[in-house]
């Protein structure tokens, strides 16, 4: 009996000592709600690897794709708020999808922001044969023939669709939307001249722009991008102050996680995003580095929900 009591006491002492040292009892899982190779997956893995080094605790990327990112996002939203689950979060499943359809989680109540890491600007592209020399001429030509032109998107309700509608509304274009199943089919038809233009991600458009198969007229973020040199923002080229739209990718955690845990991870992400290696690897994915700490990221998410909700309402966008 005495030996048993001694063993239990020793185990309790060891556990308390390990807790004081913040010993990593098990790996942290970063759920990636997209398949391998997608931008959120690549960016999430960059951050997961760096967090492993900085936290001294293994952070493992766990791909759970499906339903446009909704399956993995739902898993993260319903995971225990114990600090051992993170989400490689993105604007589609967190900001936009809940505005368009019924989802099994509440992005505000079930998920908490940790940090934003990058933005994916959208570039307005058309066929090189389109005669407009610049974005002002482009808008003037489209406006001169209401209903004549068509714009493509990677799908109804996709971020690319909403950004295009935001642009169309800001400059007063009357055009017809043609949804596709993905950005590449949409861009292929623009190259062929079947549709006039699209606003699609920098990652998907820039290879075509560099090769001369597409002409770039403008970029959706308020500031120019070093990854798309020479392409002027809509905000400055067309005098549209406040026009600033992009898809975001960041880190979130199940709501209710201890503040100390969120602060620890946010601090590590902050440190990671200051390193040249991490920034270059994020850029290589086709993302602009955009670090926002917890409070700032939370405010940004709120603004994004309000902005896209307004676009959806004004254009009566629905997913059938």
N, C-alpha and C positions, 0 to 999 in steps of 0.2 A: 504493500500500500504506500509506504514512504517513497519507494522508487517511482511509483506512478505519479504521486503528487509532485515530486521533484522534476520529473520529465515534463509535466504540464506547465509548471512554473517556468522552466527553462525555455519551452516553446513560446510562452507568452512574452517573456523578456526579449527573445530574439525577434519576435514579430514587432514589438514596440520599437526596438532599436532600428529595424529596417524601415519602419514607417517614418521615424525621425529623419532618416537619411534620404527619404523620398526614393527608396529603392524601386526600380522599375519591375513590378511584379509580373507584368505580361505586356506584350506588344500593344501599341495603339493601332486601331484599324481605321484607315481612311477609305470610306466607301466612295467609289467612283461610279456614278450612275450612267456611264457611257462605255462603249467597247474600247479595247486597246487601240491606240493610234489617233483617237479623236482629241481635239484641242484640250478639253478639260482633263482627259486622262493624262496627256503628256505634261501639262502644267502641274497637275496634281502630283505626279510622280517626282517631278523636280523638287517640289516643296516637301514631299514626304521624305525623300532622301536627305535633304538638308536638315529637316527637323530631327531625323534619327541621329545625325551627328551632333546637333546643338543640344538636344534634350538628353542625350545619352540613353535613349530608349527607342527601341525599334518601332518605326511607323511604317505599316505595310499597306500598300494600295490594294484594294479589293474591288475588282470590277463587277458591278451588278447592273448591267444594261437592260434596256427595254422600255417601251412606251414613252419614247422621247425623254428619257431621263427620270421618269416618274417613279419607276420601281425602286431604283437605288435611293432616290431622295426620300421616298416613303420609309424605306428600311432605316435610314439614318434618323428620320423624324421620330420613329417609334423605338429607337435603341435606348438602353439605359443611359441616363444622364450622369455617368460616373467618370467621364473624362477619357474613356478608352475607345470612343467612337468619334470620328470626325467625318465631315462630308466635303468632298471636292464639289463645291456648289457652283451653279451657273444660272444665268438669267432666265433661260427657257423654263426649266421645271420649277424654279423658285419664284420668279417674278411674274412671268407671262402666262404659263399654263393655268395657274389657279384663277386667273382673271377670265379665262375662256371656257373652262369646263370644271365640272365637279371633280375634286381630287381627294384622296383619302387622308390628307393631312392639312394642317393649317400652317403655312410658311411663317406666319408671324408668331403664333403661340407655340409651335412645336420645334422651331429651329431658332438658334441664336447666332448672331454674327461673331466671327473671330477676327478675320482680316480679309481684305480684298487684295488680290495679287496682280491682276491684269485685266486689260480691256481689249476687245476685238472691235476696232472701228469698222464702219461700213463704207464702201466706195461705190459711187455711182458710175456705172460703166455702160457703154454702148458699142455698137460695131464701129470699127475704124472708118467705115464708109459713111457713117452719119455725118452730115456736112457741118454741124455746129463746131466752131473753132474753140469755144470755151463754154463755161457753165452758164454765163449770161445769155449767150446766143442759143444755147440748148433750151433754156427755159422759154425764151422768146419764141422759138420755133414750135415748141409743144403747145404753148398757150395760143398761138395763132390758129391752131386747128383743133378745137375742143372735140374730144371723142375719137379722134383719128388714130392716136398712138396707144400702144399697149406696153405695160411694164410687167416683168416677170418677178417671181419670188420662189424661194425654196419650199413654199407651202403656205396655205392660208393660216394665219395666226402665228407664223414663224416670226422671229425677231426681225428678219430681213423684210418681211411684209410690213410690219408695223413701222419700221424706220422709213420705208418707202412712202407709206401713207403720211407719215409725219412730214416728210419732205414735200410731198405733193400738196398737202394742205397749207404748208408754210408759204409756198410760192404760187399757189392757186392753179394747179394743173388739173385738167379734167381728162383722165385717162382710164383705160380698162385694165383690171388686174388679171393676170394669167398665172395661176399657181402651178408649180411643178413639184415633183417628189425628189427634192434635193437641189442644191445649188448648181451642181455640174450640168444636169440636163437643162436648167434655166439658162446658164451661161452659154451652153452649146447652141441653143436656139437664137440667142442674141448675136453670136458670131455669124450664124447663118442668115441673120436678118429677119427671122420669123417674128420676133418681138423687138421692141425698141431699146429698152434699158432695164436695169435692175440696180438695187443697192444691196450688195452682198458683202460678206466678210472680206477683210483684207487678205486673209490666208487663202481664200478660194479665188479671189480676183487677180491678185498681183502676179502670179505666174503667167496669166494670159496677157496682162498689161505689159509685162517685161518682154514677152515674145512678140508683141505687136498685134495680137489677135483681138484685143479689146482696147478701147480708148477710155481713159479715166477722166471724169469731169470734176469730181469733188469728193471730199471725205466728210463723214458725219460728225466727227468729234470737233470740239471747239478749237482745239489746237492741232496744228499739222503734225504728222507722224514721221519720225525718222525712218520708219520702215516703208514709207511710201513717199519718197522725196519728190518734191515738185507738184504734189497734189494739194490744192488749197482747200481749206475747210469751207463748207457751205456758209458758216456763220460770217466769215469775213468776205468771201467772194460775192455773196448775195446780200450782204448787210442784214443778216438774220441773227441778231444778238440773242444769246440764250439757246441757240440750236446746238445741242450737244447730246449725241446718242451713240451708244455702243453696247455690245454684249459684255457682261462682266463675268469673271471667274474668280472665286474666292474660297475661303475656308469657313465652314459653319460647324456647329456642334449641337447636339440635342438640347433643347431648352431645359433649364434647371441645373445645368452643370455648374459646379462651384465657381465663383468668381476667380478664386485663386488659380484654378485650372485654366480658365479662359485667358487670364492675364499671362500665365506662364507660356502658353502656346502662342499668344499674340506677340509677346516679346521675342520669342524664338523666330516667328515669321518675320518680324521687323528686322532682326539681325540678319536673317537669310537674305532678305530683299535688298540689303545694303551691299552684298557681296557681288563683285563683277561677274563671277561665274554664274550665279543664279540669274542675274539680270540677262546675261547673254543667252542662257538656255531658255528663259521665258520668251525672249525676242525670237529665238529660233523656231518656236512653235507658231509664230505669226501673231503674237500678242504684244501690246504695249505694256510695259511694266507700270503698274498703278497700285502702289501699296497704300491701303487705308486701314488704320488701326480700328479697333472694335467700335468705338463710339461714332467715328466718322463713317465707317462702313454701314453702321446701322441707319444713320441719317440718309446715306446715299440710297440704300434699299427702299426706304420709305418714299423718297422722291421718285425713284424709278417706278414703283408700283403706281403712284399717282399719275405720272406722265403717261404710262402705257395704258392705264385704265381709261384715261381721257381719249387717247387715240382710238381705242377699241369702241368706245361709246359713240364718238363722232362719226366713225365710219361703219358702224353697225356690223362689226366683224364677228362672225360666228363660225364655230367648227361644227359642221353637219355630222 
